[in-house]
């Protein structure tokens, strides 16, 4: 994966949020699937434009459809810590 997109590459917004951490999770999800994803800040000067800003995730145009599908699927079935936990109950009969 490239560290930064090429200047002439067209990037497409596939996700936006006000929370940087949420954007980072989406970026990680996409990157783990081999999609080059970049987080860009949209922060505006709060004294001039209060409440304006946020963070977007952009991808290369040729990966946008796959990225959008992954984000949609993840939002329908998010993984939780409980899903990751392994049951540690001892085997055998219960009392």
Secondary structure, DSSP 8 states (H G I E B T S, - for coil): --SS--TT--EEEEEEES-HHHHHHHHHHHHHTT--EEEEE----TTTSTT---EEEEEEGGGHHHHHHHHHHHHHS---HHHH------SS---
